């Protein structure tokens, strides 16, 4: 395993890792609702790849994967997601072939090159204790811009992922009854995700792929995101 550069380790890393493990999702998160969320994210931005990554002590686990089969785990030293947990907002690397970000290690740059990753953007998965346990990221093989409004949309989608992780844990700590509740929530949330995905598909068919996304399209998507949180609200309260 590669040694981790000190600048990739935030001051609160021990507490952050404790938070990650508290939610008991490493190596075990295979619910289809998370697959639906990364598929939705990729479609919103008309990009081929979206991932949910969890940044553990030495590795990054990709526990939901749209468009990058076989990419399940990576050394923290060579994962771009390792840089995102250092921030409290979206991070954008428009063109990794020319990127000068000091937090990108040589190993991460090489891994991106060999995987033909040119564009990368991600928003942190922020838990209620304000620790960042991972990221929701989008990837392309071509350089791309991501407007500030699009970055906010990515952050909003990441907030849905974070909320879902929290509710999953809350349900699963209540035995069989909680497991049943989680299954019910998954069913309702999946239906909401499918409905929003259908809306995005319709808008892209009507208006075509837009880079950056227009404020009108972003607003229509944004108006639907509270419906996803509403499905999770009874448990989170």
HUKAKA-V692193 format. One record per helix or strand of 3 or more residues. SS is the DSSP state (2 for helix, 1 for strand). FROM is the first residue (numbers start at 1). LEN is the number of residues. If there is no record, write none. Layout:
BEGIN
ss=SS from=FROM len=LEN
ss=SS from=FROM len=LEN
END
This chain:
BEGIN
ss=2 from=6 len=3
ss=2 from=13 len=10
ss=2 from=32 len=13
ss=1 from=49 len=7
ss=1 from=59 len=8
ss=1 from=73 len=3
ss=2 from=76 len=3
ss=2 from=81 len=4
ss=1 from=91 len=3
ss=2 from=106 len=9
ss=1 from=119 len=8
ss=1 from=132 len=9
ss=2 from=148 len=25
ss=2 from=175 len=33
ss=2 from=215 len=22
END
